[in-house]
Amino acid sequence: MEPTKIQLELKPDTITIKVNMWQGVLTTETFEGPDCYTQMLNFIKQEFPDDHFMHATIALE
């Protein structure tokens, strides 16, 4: 199975994650506030419980 590929857009108090969750469907989720990192981790663990490795592109803004 091919690893999940995600794109992260990092800002001081927000993280936006973009991922193809289903074939051809781009999903975008934004996490805000001082705990945005924890929110993002919980989202990834919930949506991809069997993926232990992911390829990520990180955009700093």
C-alpha positions in Angstrom: 0.0 0.0 0.0 1.3 3.5 -0.9 1.8 5.8 2.1 -0.6 8.7 2.6 0.6 12.0 1.2 -0.4 15.2 2.9 0.4 18.9 2.6 0.7 21.1 5.7 0.5 24.9 5.7 2.0 26.2 8.9 1.3 29.7 10.3 2.0 31.0 13.8 -1.4 29.9 15.3 -2.9 27.8 12.5 -2.2 24.6 10.7 -4.0 23.6 7.5 -3.8 20.0 6.3 -4.7 19.0 2.8 -5.0 15.3 1.9 -6.5 13.1 -0.7 -8.6 10.9 1.6 -10.5 9.1 -1.1 -9.4 8.7 -4.7 -9.7 12.2 -6.3 -11.2 13.9 -3.3 -9.1 16.6 -1.7 -10.0 17.2 2.0 -8.9 20.4 3.8 -9.0 20.9 7.5 -7.7 24.0 9.4 -6.8 23.9 13.1 -6.5 27.2 15.0 -5.3 28.4 18.4 -2.4 27.6 20.7 -3.2 23.9 20.6 -3.5 23.6 16.8 -0.6 21.1 16.7 -2.4 18.7 19.1 -5.7 19.2 17.1 -3.8 18.2 13.9 -2.3 15.1 15.5 -5.6 14.0 16.9 -7.2 14.4 13.4 -4.5 12.4 11.7 -4.7 9.6 14.3 -8.4 9.5 13.9 -8.6 9.5 10.1 -5.5 7.3 9.4 -5.3 4.9 12.4 -3.3 2.3 10.4 -0.8 4.7 8.8 2.4 4.8 10.7 4.3 6.8 8.0 3.2 9.6 5.8 4.9 11.7 3.2 4.3 15.4 3.8 5.0 18.6 2.0 5.3 21.6 4.4 4.6 25.1 3.4 5.7 27.9 5.8 3.7 31.1 5.8 
